[in-house]
């Protein structure tokens, strides 16, 4: 795509903007190319491969994500405690903040409760 950028940039921009304006995605962008990725073990064993789908829609998703994150962060619309899908905000940092909060409250003689749930 980098080699063809000067040729495809304008039509691709048009298609992406049209997709965003209409809320629909071209049918061709919904067709995945599935490849088998080797995990480990014997390459002759089918169970040692996992499928990976490659979708051209990633271009659109990446652009929307970058614009949305930029807007949310530049306008301070995200909580400081929002860690998912943000740069420099790892799971380890979330756990550190959480345990620090529990320790602070415990030092003040307070009890902290937490509810954890998992989507299946």
C-alpha positions, 0 to 999 in steps of 0.5 A, a space after each residue: 500500500 505504501 508503494 501505491 499510496 500516491 495512486 490510491 490515497 484519493 479513491 481510498 479516502 473517498 471510500 472510507 469517508 463514504 463508509 463512515 457517512 453511510 454507516 456501511 462497509 463495502 462487502 469486499 471488506 468483509 471477506 477474510 483471507 484465512 491463513 494457518 499459523 504454525 504454533 509449535 510441535 510437528 508441522 505435519 500435525 493439523 492441531 499445531 496450526 491456528 487460523 488467522 483471518 486477515 480483513 481489509 477493514 483494519 484500515 478503516 478501523 484503525 483510522 476511526 480508532 485513531 481519530 476517536 482516541 485523539 478526540 477523547 484524549 484531547 478533550 479530556 473525555 476519558 477517565 484517568 482509570 480507563 486503561 483498555 485500548 490506551 497508550 501507556 496504560 497497561 494491565 499492570 498499571 491498572 492493578 497497581 492503581 487498584 492495590 494502592 487504592 485498597 492499601 490507602 483505604 486500609 491505612 485509614 481504617 476503611 474496608 474496600 469491597 470489589 465486584 469482578 465479573 467476566 463476559 463470556 
